[in-house]
Amino acid sequence: MTRFLSATIVAFFFTALTSQAQESTPKSYVDQEGKLYWNKHMPVYLFIGSTPSKADHMLENTSTPEYANPHYLDTEGINFIRSKDAFDIETQRIVEPRIEVMYEVYADGLPPLSAISLDNAPRYTAGGNIYYGKGLTATVTSKDQISGVEQIFYKINTSSFSPYQNIIDMATEGEYAISFYAKDNVGNAEQTKSFAFIVDTTHPESNLNINGITDDNVIAGGSKIYILTEDNLSGVRRTYYKFDDEEFKRYSPGSAINFSYLEDGTHTLTYYSDDNVDNTEAHKTLTFYYDKTAPLMAADVLGDRFVVDDQVYFSGRTKLKLTAVDNKVGVKEIRYSIDGGEFGKYDQPFYLPSVSGEHTVRYYSIDNMENQSASSAGGFEEFKHTVNKIYVDLTGPSLSNRILGKQTTRNDTLLIGPTSRIRLSATDGESGLKSITYSINRATAETTYSDAFNIEDEGAYNLEYFGYDNVNNRNVDEFHFQVDATAPSIFFQFTVGAINTRDGLDVYPSDAGLFIAATDRKAGLANIYYSINGGAEKAYGNLINGLRRNKQHTIKARAIDRLGNESESEISFYIDK
C-alpha cells in the first residue's frame, strides 16, 4: 500500500456470504483484548474511509482482480493488512526509523476438537460392548487452536442436542450413545462424534441347587450343593462361598461344594457373586442342619439372662430349658448334670442352685435307636455338651448418692440450694449395672437417671432411687431433703433518726452511722457485702460511719445465705453539714 493509504485507511469491513453445516453460521469475533478473529471460509471486502464511522469506497485490485472482491485470508492464524511506512500526523513525515503499519486479523477455518471422558466407575469390554458400573460420570472437553471454543453440544440417545454445561451423571442403568460436537467463536462446527456404552448397576443373582434337603433344611451326607448364577449385562465375574466363620472360597461353576468335613449340627452357608463392573450381590445365607447320626441338643433360657465376654448371667428367677430333636427316629431321653453331680433324667425346665456364683451344666440326649456316633468310641460322652460359666446373680446393685454444690443441715434436715445437683451412683460386681431410675415424692412413674440434676422449686422432697442389674435384680434407697430457694432479707438501721428531708430523701446528722443486717429463714446467713456510692464492694463487719458531710450517699448491700441464694438492696440519703 502507498503512504497515502496508510494515513487514510480508518476501517475495513468483513462480510459473510455463506453459511456452514451443523447449524452453524460463519462469523467474526472480537475477544476481550480486541483481537479480531475471522472465519477463514468467509470472504473479505476492504473499504476505505476518511472517518471512523464511514466507509467511503471499496478498495479495488487492478493488478490481480481475480483474487480480490472477494478476498480470502490465506493463512490459519495471524494475517496482516500492511502499509509500508508509518506516517506521523503532526510532522506530516514518515516515521524514522521506518516501520510498517500492520492491521492484524486472525483467520480460523478449523473446527474445535472435542473428546469425552467417562470416569468414576469400573469398565469392562466384552463381545464388542463396553460396560461401566456404578458412579459413572461423563465429561466432554474441547479445544480450539485459534478463536477458542464457543460452546459444546451433546445429546444422549435420541434426545435433541443441548448445550453442555457440567459433568453428566450416568447413574441409571441402560444402553447409551452420547453424541457431541463443539463450535468455535467464528462458527466452525466440529463433525459429530458418538460413543456407545452400557451402564450396569445391577448385581448378579446367585441361587442354590441342592440335591437332598428336607423341608426342615436338614441335609444328609450324600447331598449335593451347587450355586447357579446369572447376570443380564456385564456378566458374572466370580462367585464365593463359605461355611460358618470360614474365609470365603472361590466357587468353581458347575462343581458340587464339598461340606463333608463339617461337624454334625447347624451350619450356615453364605454365598454371593459379583459382576465384571464390581456390582456385588448382598450375601445370601442358608442355615441348615447337617445330620450324621446324633440328635440335636439346644438349651433355652426362660427368664432373665445377660451375656458379656462369654460369661452368662442368670437371676434367681431364671430357668434352663433343654430340647433335643432328631430328624430320623426321634429322641429317647435327655439327661443332665449340675456342678459335676450325677446325670439325671430331664423332664421340665429347672432352676439353677440358689447360690450366687458360677455353675456348670452338662447335658446329652439319646435317640430311639441308641445311636451314639458313627464310631463306637466315646459312648454317650461324645454327645455331652457343656454350658460354661453360668453365673447365678441373686442380688441387686449397691446404691449411693451425693450432693454436688452448696448444702447444709438444720435440725437433722438436709438443705440444698436450687443450683445444687444430686448425683446418684450404683455398682454391681456380678452381672453389672443396667440402669438407675428415681421417683420424687412417691411418684408412680420412674425417671431414668443419666446425669446429676438439680431441683429449682423450693419445698420438701423425698427422693427414692432404684438400681437394676443386667438380670433385673433391683435394690432401692431413698433420702429426704429440702430445697431452699429463698434469698436473705436485708435491713438498714441508722444510729439516729432523720432530721430533715431533701429531694425526697432523708437527711441524717453528720455523726449518724448505719448498720446493715440480714436474716435467712432456713439455711442461715453466710456473708454481707456493701459498696458506697458505686465504690468497690467490701465485706460488711461493723457500723458504717464517717460519711462525707453535705452530700447524698447511696449504699448497696448484697447478702448470701449458706446455699448460695443471694439478694440485693440499696438505700439513698443525705448527711447534714
Residue pairs with C-beta under 8 A, 6 or more apart in sequence:
1 9
1 82
1 83
1 84
2 83
2 84
3 83
3 84
3 85
3 87
3 94
5 48
5 83
6 83
6 84
6 85
6 86
6 87
6 101
7 87
7 89
8 48
8 50
9 48
9 83
10 48
10 49
10 50
10 51
10 52
11 47
11 48
11 49
11 52
11 55
12 46
12 47
12 48
12 81
12 103
13 45
13 46
13 47
13 55
14 28
14 38
14 42
14 43
14 44
14 45
15 42
15 43
15 45
16 25
16 26
16 27
16 28
16 39
16 42
16 43
17 42
17 43
17 70
18 26
18 41
18 42
19 25
19 26
20 26
20 39
20 41
20 187
20 188
20 189
21 189
22 181
22 183
22 189
22 190
22 191
22 192
23 189
24 183
24 187
24 188
24 189
25 187
26 39
26 41
26 42
26 186
26 187
26 188
27 39
27 42
27 186
27 187
28 36
28 37
28 38
28 39
28 42
28 186
29 36
29 37
29 147
29 150
29 185
29 186
30 36
30 37
31 37
31 147
31 148
31 185
35 104
35 106
36 104
36 105
36 106
37 105
37 106
37 107
37 108
37 146
37 147
37 185
37 186
38 44
38 73
38 105
38 106
38 107
38 108
38 186
39 107
39 108
39 109
39 186
39 187
39 188
40 72
40 73
40 76
40 107
40 108
40 109
40 110
41 109
41 188
43 70
43 71
43 72
44 70
44 71
44 72
44 73
45 58
45 69
45 70
45 71
46 58
46 59
46 71
46 81
47 55
47 56
47 57
47 58
47 59
48 55
48 56
48 57
48 58
48 59
49 55
49 56
49 57
50 56
58 69
59 68
60 68
60 69
61 67
61 68
61 69
61 71
73 79
73 105
73 107
74 107
75 107
76 107
76 108
76 109
76 110
76 145
76 146
77 106
77 107
77 108
77 146
78 104
78 105
78 106
78 107
79 104
79 105
79 106
79 107
80 102
80 103
80 104
80 105
81 102
81 103
81 105
82 100
82 101
82 102
82 103
83 100
83 101
83 102
84 100
85 94
85 95
85 98
85 99
85 100
85 101
86 94
86 95
86 98
86 99
86 100
86 101
87 93
87 94
87 95
88 94
88 95
106 146
106 147
107 146
108 144
108 146
108 147
108 184
108 185
108 186
108 188
109 188
110 144
110 145
110 146
110 188
111 144
111 182
111 183
111 184
111 188
111 189
111 190
111 191
112 142
112 143
112 144
112 149
112 182
112 183
112 184
112 188
112 190
113 142
113 143
113 144
113 182
113 190
114 140
114 141
114 142
114 143
114 152
114 180
114 181
114 182
114 190
114 193
115 140
115 141
115 142
116 138
116 139
116 140
116 141
116 178
116 180
116 193
116 195
117 138
117 139
117 140
117 141
118 132
118 136
118 137
118 138
118 139
118 170
118 195
118 197
119 136
119 137
119 139
120 135
120 136
120 137
121 132
121 133
121 134
121 135
121 136
121 137
121 170
121 199
121 277
122 132
122 133
122 276
122 277
122 278
123 130
123 131
123 132
123 133
123 277
124 130
124 131
124 132
124 234
124 276
124 277
125 131
126 234
126 235
126 276
129 197
129 198
130 196
130 197
130 198
131 197
131 198
131 199
131 200
131 233
131 234
131 276
131 277
132 170
132 197
132 198
132 199
132 200
132 277
133 199
133 200
133 201
133 234
133 275
133 277
133 278
133 279
134 171
134 201
134 277
134 278
134 279
135 171
136 170
136 171
136 199
137 167
137 168
137 169
137 170
138 167
138 168
138 170
138 178
139 167
139 168
140 152
140 154
140 164
140 168
140 178
140 180
141 152
142 149
142 152
142 182
142 190
143 149
144 182
144 184
144 185
144 188
146 184
147 184
147 185
147 186
147 188
148 184
148 185
149 182
149 183
149 184
149 185
150 182
150 183
150 184
150 185
151 163
151 164
151 182
151 183
152 163
152 164
152 180
152 181
152 182
153 161
153 162
153 163
153 164
153 180
153 181
153 182
153 183
154 161
154 162
154 164
154 168
154 178
154 179
154 180
155 161
155 162
155 178
155 179
155 180
156 168
156 176
156 177
156 178
157 175
157 176
157 177
161 179
164 180
168 178
170 176
170 199
171 199
171 201
172 199
172 201
173 199
173 200
173 201
173 202
173 233
174 198
174 199
175 196
175 197
175 198
176 196
176 197
176 198
176 199
177 194
177 195
177 196
178 194
178 195
179 192
179 193
179 194
180 192
180 193
180 194
181 189
181 190
181 191
181 192
181 193
182 189
182 190
183 189
183 190
198 233
198 234
200 233
200 234
200 275
200 277
200 279
201 279
202 231
202 232
202 233
202 279
203 231
203 273
203 274
203 275
203 279
203 280
203 281
203 282
204 229
204 230
204 231
204 236
204 273
204 274
204 275
204 279
204 281
205 229
205 230
205 231
205 273
205 281
206 227
206 228
206 229
206 239
206 271
206 272
206 273
206 281
206 284
207 227
207 228
207 229
208 225
208 226
208 227
208 228
208 269
208 271
208 286
209 225
209 226
209 227
209 228
210 219
210 223
210 224
210 225
210 226
211 223
211 224
211 225
212 219
212 220
212 222
212 223
212 224
213 219
213 223
213 288
214 327
216 289
216 327
217 286
217 287
217 288
217 289
218 288
218 289
218 291
218 327
219 225
219 259
219 288
219 289
219 290
219 291
220 291
221 260
221 290
221 292
224 256
225 256
225 257
225 259
225 269
226 254
226 255
226 256
226 257
227 239
227 241
227 251
227 253
227 257
227 271
227 273
229 236
229 239
229 253
229 273
230 236
231 273
231 275
233 275
234 275
234 276
234 277
234 279
235 275
235 276
236 273
236 274
236 275
236 276
237 273
237 274
237 275
237 276
238 250
238 251
238 273
238 274
239 250
239 251
239 253
239 271
239 272
239 273
240 248
240 249
240 250
240 251
240 271
240 272
240 273
241 248
241 249
241 251
241 257
241 269
241 270
241 271
242 248
242 249
242 269
242 270
242 271
243 259
243 262
243 267
243 268
243 269
243 270
244 267
244 268
248 270
251 257
251 271
257 269
259 267
259 269
259 290
262 290
263 290
264 290
264 291
264 292
264 293
264 294
265 289
265 290
265 296
266 287
266 288
266 289
266 290
266 296
267 287
267 288
267 289
267 290
268 285
268 286
268 287
268 288
269 285
269 286
269 287
269 288
270 283
270 284
270 285
271 283
271 284
271 285
271 286
272 280
272 281
272 282
272 283
272 284
273 280
273 281
274 280
274 281
289 296
289 327
291 327
291 328
292 374
293 371
293 372
293 373
293 374
294 326
294 365
294 367
294 371
294 372
294 373
294 382
294 383
295 324
295 325
295 326
295 331
295 365
295 366
295 367
295 383
296 324
296 325
296 326
297 322
297 323
297 324
297 334
297 363
297 364
297 365
297 383
297 385
298 322
298 323
298 324
298 325
299 320
299 321
299 322
299 323
299 361
299 363
299 385
299 387
300 320
300 321
300 322
300 323
301 314
301 318
301 319
301 320
301 321
302 318
302 319
302 320
302 321
302 349
303 314
303 315
303 317
303 318
303 319
304 314
304 315
304 317
304 318
304 471
304 472
305 312
305 313
305 314
305 318
305 471
306 312
306 313
306 431
306 432
306 470
306 471
307 313
308 431
308 432
308 470
310 388
310 389
311 389
311 391
312 387
312 388
312 389
312 390
312 391
313 390
313 391
313 392
313 393
313 430
313 431
313 470
313 471
314 320
314 352
314 390
314 391
314 392
314 393
314 471
315 392
315 393
315 394
315 431
315 471
315 472
315 473
316 351
316 354
316 392
316 393
316 394
316 473
318 351
318 352
318 392
318 471
319 349
319 350
319 351
320 349
320 350
320 351
320 352
320 361
320 387
320 390
321 349
322 334
322 336
322 346
322 349
322 363
323 334
324 331
324 334
324 365
325 331
326 365
326 367
326 368
328 367
328 369
329 367
329 368
329 369
329 371
330 367
330 368
331 365
331 366
331 367
331 368
332 365
332 366
332 367
332 368
332 370
333 345
333 346
333 365
333 366
334 345
334 346
334 363
334 364
334 365
335 343
335 344
335 345
335 346
335 363
335 364
335 365
335 366
336 343
336 344
336 346
336 361
336 362
336 363
336 364
337 343
337 344
337 361
337 362
337 363
338 352
338 353
338 359
338 360
338 361
339 353
339 359
339 360
340 360
343 362
343 364
346 363
352 359
352 361
352 390
352 392
353 359
353 392
354 392
354 394
355 392
356 392
356 393
356 394
356 395
356 430
357 391
357 392
358 389
358 390
358 391
359 390
359 391
359 392
360 386
360 387
360 388
360 389
360 390
361 386
361 387
361 390
362 384
362 385
362 386
362 387
363 384
363 385
363 387
364 380
364 381
364 383
364 384
364 385
365 383
366 372
366 380
366 383
372 378
372 379
372 380
372 382
372 383
373 382
373 383
391 430
391 431
393 430
393 431
393 469
393 471
393 473
394 473
395 430
395 473
395 475
396 428
396 467
396 468
396 469
396 473
396 474
396 475
397 426
397 427
397 428
397 433
397 467
397 468
397 469
397 473
397 475
398 426
398 427
398 428
398 467
398 475
399 424
399 425
399 426
399 436
399 465
399 466
399 467
399 475
399 476
399 477
400 424
400 425
400 426
400 477
401 422
401 423
401 424
401 425
401 463
401 465
401 477
401 479
402 422
402 423
402 425
403 414
403 416
403 420
403 421
403 422
403 423
403 481
404 420
404 421
404 422
404 423
404 452
405 416
405 417
405 419
405 420
405 421
405 454
405 564
406 416
406 417
406 419
406 420
406 562
406 563
406 564
407 414
407 415
407 416
407 417
407 420
407 563
408 414
408 415
408 523
408 524
408 562
408 563
409 415
410 522
410 523
410 524
413 480
413 481
413 482
414 479
414 480
414 481
414 482
415 481
415 482
415 483
415 484
415 522
415 523
415 562
415 563
416 422
416 455
416 481
416 482
416 483
416 484
416 563
417 483
417 484
417 485
417 523
417 563
417 564
417 565
418 454
418 455
418 456
418 457
418 458
418 483
418 485
418 565
419 454
419 564
420 454
420 563
420 564
421 452
421 453
421 454
422 452
422 453
422 454
422 455
422 463
423 452
424 436
424 438
424 449
424 452
424 465
425 436
426 433
426 436
426 467
426 475
427 433
428 467
428 469
428 470
430 469
431 469
431 470
431 471
431 473
432 469
432 470
433 467
433 468
433 469
433 470
434 468
434 469
434 470
434 472
435 448
435 449
435 467
435 468
436 448
436 449
436 465
436 466
436 467
436 468
437 446
437 447
437 448
437 449
437 465
437 466
437 468
438 446
438 447
438 449
438 463
438 464
438 465
438 466
439 445
439 446
439 447
439 463
439 464
439 465
440 447
440 455
440 461
440 462
440 463
440 464
441 461
441 462
442 462
442 464
446 466
449 465
455 461
455 483
456 483
456 485
457 483
457 485
458 482
458 483
458 484
458 485
458 486
459 482
459 483
460 480
460 481
460 482
461 480
461 481
461 482
461 483
462 478
462 479
462 480
463 478
463 479
463 480
463 481
464 476
464 477
464 478
465 476
465 477
465 478
466 474
466 475
466 476
467 474
467 475
467 476
468 474
482 522
484 522
484 523
484 561
484 563
484 565
485 565
486 520
486 521
486 522
486 565
487 520
487 559
487 561
487 565
487 566
487 567
488 518
488 519
488 520
488 525
488 559
488 560
488 561
488 565
488 566
488 567
489 518
489 519
489 520
489 559
489 567
490 516
490 517
490 518
490 528
490 557
490 559
490 567
490 568
490 569
491 516
491 517
491 518
491 519
492 514
492 515
492 516
492 555
492 557
492 569
492 571
493 514
493 515
493 516
493 517
494 508
494 512
494 513
494 514
494 515
495 512
495 513
495 514
495 515
495 543
495 545
496 508
496 509
496 511
496 512
496 513
497 508
498 506
498 507
498 508
498 573
499 507
499 508
499 509
499 576
500 506
500 507
500 576
501 507
502 574
503 552
503 574
505 552
505 572
505 573
505 574
506 573
506 574
507 573
507 574
507 575
507 576
508 573
508 574
508 575
508 576
509 575
509 576
510 549
510 575
510 576
510 577
511 545
512 545
512 547
512 575
513 543
513 544
513 545
514 543
514 544
514 545
514 547
514 555
514 571
515 543
515 544
516 528
516 530
516 540
516 544
516 555
516 557
517 528
518 525
518 528
518 557
518 559
518 567
519 525
520 559
520 561
520 562
520 565
522 561
523 561
523 562
523 563
523 565
524 561
524 562
525 559
525 560
525 561
525 562
526 560
526 561
526 562
527 539
527 540
527 559
527 560
528 539
528 540
528 557
528 558
528 559
528 560
529 537
529 538
529 539
529 540
529 557
529 558
529 559
529 560
530 537
530 538
530 540
530 544
530 555
530 556
530 557
530 558
531 537
531 538
531 555
531 556
532 544
532 547
532 553
532 554
532 555
533 553
533 554
533 555
534 554
537 556
537 558
540 557
544 555
547 553
547 575
548 575
549 575
549 576
549 577
550 574
550 575
550 576
550 577
551 574
551 575
552 572
552 573
552 574
553 572
553 573
553 574
553 575
554 570
554 571
554 572
555 570
555 571
555 572
556 568
556 569
556 570
557 568
557 569
557 570
558 566
558 567
558 568
559 566
559 567
559 568
560 566
